[in-house]
Amino acid sequence: MPEVNTTKKKVKTEKEMSFWEHLEELRGNIVRSVLAIIILAVVAFLNRNIIFDLIILAPKESDFITNRLLTQLGQLLGISGLSMKEMSIEIINIKMSGQFMTHMMISLVAGFIVAFPYVMFEIWRFVSPALKNNEKKHSGGAVLVSSLLFIAGVLFSYFLIVPLTLHFLGTYQVSDFVTNQISLSSYISTVVSVTFAVGIAFELPILVYFLTKIGLLTPSFMKRNRKYMVVILLVISAIITPPDVFSQVLVVIPLIGLYELSIGISNRIYKKRELDFDID
């Protein structure tokens, strides 16, 4: 009997050591990801003029590429609502530490966006030992696709949704006696929240991939509830865009396209799972 107890204690100790080893590995992944974000944030912090003048503050000006193209399109189609000639927005700072704290925050945001592919790679490095060889092969592609989707969502939002949001909210007036003077914190929070929201929304195919992989989602369920999902996507687009129909339509169209793509991904993964079960 003492020998049996000793064996059980050894097995228990091995399990505990294995758990702590995994925890240590996770800590390493997190530390490397945070270091990558911080290093890139420092680079962004040292390039203040590029980050703010050429990127963050650029969409508020009428000569921003999107604003110029929309103005030209409005003139061509005879739609005055697309004109961005009066796009210039005055931004003020009302806090003593406002500009410095904004500089710090935007540097961290820029660091995270640029480091996003590496962060996804670190997540994959942590979960890959638990995957089979064929699953590792496909999951590596998922890391690349998720990074590309996030960056595509950020760029789509920055070049289209953000200028439209700034134009609508920045030039809207309840009366000619009220002048818009936008605070720096309000401007930054609007740009960052809209950009991130669309970037995360573009990750829908990756979410569907993993939910189908673990058996929580099927392509038939997605097809059967397509009309309800369209309504949900419309609500999401209404939340992350200004309250005008044009911006909501511009966001919901790619989201619907991503949902249809997700159905195809789910269908492929589901068939593969069924084939694997049949072989087993």
ZIJOCOR-V249290 format. One record per residue. N is the residue number from 1. SS is DSSP state (helix for helix, strand for strand, loop for the rest). PSI is psi in degrees with one decimal (none if undefined). Layout:
# ZIJOCOR-V249290
n->N ss->SS psi->PSI
n->N ss->SS psi->PSI
This chain:
# ZIJOCOR-V249290
n->1 ss->loop psi->-42.9
n->2 ss->helix psi->-35.9
n->3 ss->helix psi->-39.5
n->4 ss->helix psi->-43.2
n->5 ss->helix psi->-38.8
n->6 ss->helix psi->-40.5
n->7 ss->helix psi->-43.9
n->8 ss->helix psi->-39.2
n->9 ss->helix psi->-38.4
n->10 ss->helix psi->-44.6
n->11 ss->helix psi->-42.7
n->12 ss->helix psi->-42.2
n->13 ss->helix psi->-40.6
n->14 ss->helix psi->-39.7
n->15 ss->helix psi->-42.3
n->16 ss->helix psi->-41.3
n->17 ss->helix psi->-40.1
n->18 ss->helix psi->-41.4
n->19 ss->helix psi->-46.0
n->20 ss->helix psi->-31.8
n->21 ss->helix psi->-42.3
n->22 ss->helix psi->-39.2
n->23 ss->helix psi->-39.8
n->24 ss->helix psi->-39.2
n->25 ss->helix psi->-41.6
n->26 ss->helix psi->-40.4
n->27 ss->helix psi->-40.5
n->28 ss->helix psi->-41.5
n->29 ss->helix psi->-43.3
n->30 ss->helix psi->-44.1
n->31 ss->helix psi->-43.9
n->32 ss->helix psi->-39.2
n->33 ss->helix psi->-45.0
n->34 ss->helix psi->-40.8
n->35 ss->helix psi->-41.1
n->36 ss->helix psi->-43.2
n->37 ss->helix psi->-43.4
n->38 ss->helix psi->-43.5
n->39 ss->helix psi->-45.3
n->40 ss->helix psi->-31.2
n->41 ss->helix psi->-37.9
n->42 ss->helix psi->-42.0
n->43 ss->helix psi->-43.9
n->44 ss->helix psi->-39.7
n->45 ss->helix psi->-38.1
n->46 ss->helix psi->-12.7
n->47 ss->loop psi->53.5
n->48 ss->helix psi->-44.3
n->49 ss->helix psi->-40.5
n->50 ss->helix psi->-48.1
n->51 ss->helix psi->-44.0
n->52 ss->helix psi->-55.6
n->53 ss->helix psi->-40.4
n->54 ss->helix psi->-16.9
n->55 ss->helix psi->-67.5
n->56 ss->helix psi->-46.6
n->57 ss->loop psi->-9.6
n->58 ss->helix psi->-41.4
n->59 ss->helix psi->-13.3
n->60 ss->helix psi->-8.6
n->61 ss->loop psi->148.4
n->62 ss->loop psi->-19.8
n->63 ss->loop psi->7.1
n->64 ss->loop psi->143.0
n->65 ss->helix psi->-44.0
n->66 ss->helix psi->-43.1
n->67 ss->helix psi->-39.1
n->68 ss->helix psi->-43.3
n->69 ss->helix psi->-40.7
n->70 ss->helix psi->-37.7
n->71 ss->helix psi->-44.5
n->72 ss->helix psi->-39.7
n->73 ss->helix psi->-40.7
n->74 ss->helix psi->-39.6
n->75 ss->helix psi->-38.2
n->76 ss->helix psi->-40.7
n->77 ss->helix psi->-7.8
n->78 ss->loop psi->30.4
n->79 ss->loop psi->105.6
n->80 ss->helix psi->-24.5
n->81 ss->helix psi->-18.3
n->82 ss->helix psi->-5.7
n->83 ss->loop psi->129.1
n->84 ss->loop psi->23.7
n->85 ss->loop psi->-32.1
n->86 ss->loop psi->40.1
n->87 ss->loop psi->-18.6
n->88 ss->loop psi->124.7
n->89 ss->loop psi->132.5
n->90 ss->loop psi->124.9
n->91 ss->strand psi->134.0
n->92 ss->strand psi->155.6
n->93 ss->loop psi->128.4
n->94 ss->loop psi->6.7
n->95 ss->loop psi->143.5
n->96 ss->loop psi->-44.2
n->97 ss->loop psi->11.9
n->98 ss->helix psi->-46.9
n->99 ss->helix psi->-39.6
n->100 ss->helix psi->-45.4
n->101 ss->helix psi->-36.5
n->102 ss->helix psi->-40.8
n->103 ss->helix psi->-43.4
n->104 ss->helix psi->-47.0
n->105 ss->helix psi->-44.5
n->106 ss->helix psi->-34.4
n->107 ss->helix psi->-41.8
n->108 ss->helix psi->-40.5
n->109 ss->helix psi->-45.0
n->110 ss->helix psi->-41.7
n->111 ss->helix psi->-40.9
n->112 ss->helix psi->-42.9
n->113 ss->helix psi->-46.2
n->114 ss->helix psi->-35.0
n->115 ss->helix psi->-2.3
n->116 ss->helix psi->-46.8
n->117 ss->helix psi->-38.8
n->118 ss->helix psi->-37.6
n->119 ss->helix psi->-42.8
n->120 ss->helix psi->-36.7
n->121 ss->helix psi->-40.1
n->122 ss->helix psi->-37.8
n->123 ss->helix psi->-42.4
n->124 ss->helix psi->-39.0
n->125 ss->helix psi->-33.5
n->126 ss->helix psi->-41.0
n->127 ss->helix psi->-17.2
n->128 ss->helix psi->-35.0
n->129 ss->loop psi->-24.4
n->130 ss->loop psi->-3.7
n->131 ss->loop psi->155.6
n->132 ss->loop psi->168.3
n->133 ss->helix psi->-45.2
n->134 ss->helix psi->-31.1
n->135 ss->helix psi->-36.3
n->136 ss->helix psi->-41.4
n->137 ss->helix psi->-46.5
n->138 ss->helix psi->-33.8
n->139 ss->helix psi->-31.6
n->140 ss->helix psi->-38.8
n->141 ss->helix psi->-33.9
n->142 ss->helix psi->-35.1
n->143 ss->helix psi->-45.5
n->144 ss->helix psi->-44.4
n->145 ss->helix psi->-42.3
n->146 ss->helix psi->-38.2
n->147 ss->helix psi->-44.4
n->148 ss->helix psi->-39.6
n->149 ss->helix psi->-42.7
n->150 ss->helix psi->-47.0
n->151 ss->helix psi->-39.7
n->152 ss->helix psi->-40.9
n->153 ss->helix psi->-40.9
n->154 ss->helix psi->-45.8
n->155 ss->helix psi->-41.6
n->156 ss->helix psi->-43.8
n->157 ss->helix psi->-43.6
n->158 ss->helix psi->-42.3
n->159 ss->helix psi->-13.7
n->160 ss->helix psi->-55.9
n->161 ss->helix psi->-43.5
n->162 ss->helix psi->-49.3
n->163 ss->helix psi->-40.4
n->164 ss->helix psi->-38.7
n->165 ss->helix psi->-46.3
n->166 ss->helix psi->-38.6
n->167 ss->helix psi->-43.9
n->168 ss->helix psi->-51.3
n->169 ss->helix psi->-33.9
n->170 ss->helix psi->-24.5
n->171 ss->helix psi->-2.0
n->172 ss->loop psi->133.9
n->173 ss->loop psi->134.5
n->174 ss->loop psi->-19.6
n->175 ss->loop psi->151.1
n->176 ss->loop psi->-15.1
n->177 ss->loop psi->-7.0
n->178 ss->loop psi->121.6
n->179 ss->loop psi->135.7
n->180 ss->loop psi->119.6
n->181 ss->loop psi->102.4
n->182 ss->strand psi->130.2
n->183 ss->strand psi->150.4
n->184 ss->helix psi->-43.4
n->185 ss->helix psi->-38.3
n->186 ss->helix psi->-43.1
n->187 ss->helix psi->-48.5
n->188 ss->helix psi->-43.5
n->189 ss->helix psi->-36.5
n->190 ss->helix psi->-48.7
n->191 ss->helix psi->-46.6
n->192 ss->helix psi->-45.3
n->193 ss->helix psi->-43.6
n->194 ss->helix psi->-43.9
n->195 ss->helix psi->-47.4
n->196 ss->helix psi->-39.8
n->197 ss->helix psi->-44.7
n->198 ss->helix psi->-38.4
n->199 ss->helix psi->-43.5
n->200 ss->helix psi->-38.5
n->201 ss->helix psi->-30.6
n->202 ss->loop psi->-6.6
n->203 ss->loop psi->6.9
n->204 ss->helix psi->-46.0
n->205 ss->helix psi->-35.3
n->206 ss->helix psi->-40.5
n->207 ss->helix psi->-44.4
n->208 ss->helix psi->-39.4
n->209 ss->helix psi->-50.7
n->210 ss->helix psi->-36.3
n->211 ss->helix psi->-36.8
n->212 ss->helix psi->-36.8
n->213 ss->helix psi->-38.6
n->214 ss->loop psi->3.9
n->215 ss->loop psi->12.9
n->216 ss->loop psi->-8.6
n->217 ss->loop psi->142.1
n->218 ss->loop psi->151.9
n->219 ss->helix psi->-33.8
n->220 ss->helix psi->-37.5
n->221 ss->helix psi->-41.9
n->222 ss->helix psi->-39.6
n->223 ss->helix psi->-40.4
n->224 ss->helix psi->-30.0
n->225 ss->loop psi->25.1
n->226 ss->helix psi->-44.6
n->227 ss->helix psi->-34.7
n->228 ss->helix psi->-36.3
n->229 ss->helix psi->-34.6
n->230 ss->helix psi->-41.4
n->231 ss->helix psi->-42.5
n->232 ss->helix psi->-41.6
n->233 ss->helix psi->-35.8
n->234 ss->helix psi->-40.6
n->235 ss->helix psi->-43.8
n->236 ss->helix psi->-45.1
n->237 ss->helix psi->-33.4
n->238 ss->helix psi->-31.2
n->239 ss->helix psi->-41.9
n->240 ss->helix psi->3.4
n->241 ss->loop psi->164.8
n->242 ss->loop psi->161.1
n->243 ss->loop psi->57.3
n->244 ss->loop psi->144.8
n->245 ss->helix psi->-37.4
n->246 ss->helix psi->-47.0
n->247 ss->helix psi->-38.8
n->248 ss->helix psi->-40.3
n->249 ss->helix psi->-41.0
n->250 ss->helix psi->-32.8
n->251 ss->helix psi->-41.3
n->252 ss->helix psi->-27.7
n->253 ss->helix psi->-52.7
n->254 ss->helix psi->-30.7
n->255 ss->helix psi->-40.4
n->256 ss->helix psi->-40.9
n->257 ss->helix psi->-40.6
n->258 ss->helix psi->-34.3
n->259 ss->helix psi->-41.9
n->260 ss->helix psi->-39.3
n->261 ss->helix psi->-38.3
n->262 ss->helix psi->-34.7
n->263 ss->helix psi->-43.3
n->264 ss->helix psi->-40.8
n->265 ss->helix psi->-44.8
n->266 ss->helix psi->-40.9
n->267 ss->helix psi->-41.4
n->268 ss->helix psi->-45.1
n->269 ss->helix psi->-39.3
n->270 ss->helix psi->-44.6
n->271 ss->helix psi->-38.4
n->272 ss->helix psi->-40.2
n->273 ss->helix psi->-43.4
n->274 ss->helix psi->-38.6
n->275 ss->helix psi->-40.3
n->276 ss->helix psi->-39.2
n->277 ss->helix psi->-39.0
n->278 ss->helix psi->-38.4
n->279 ss->helix psi->-42.5
n->280 ss->loop psi->none
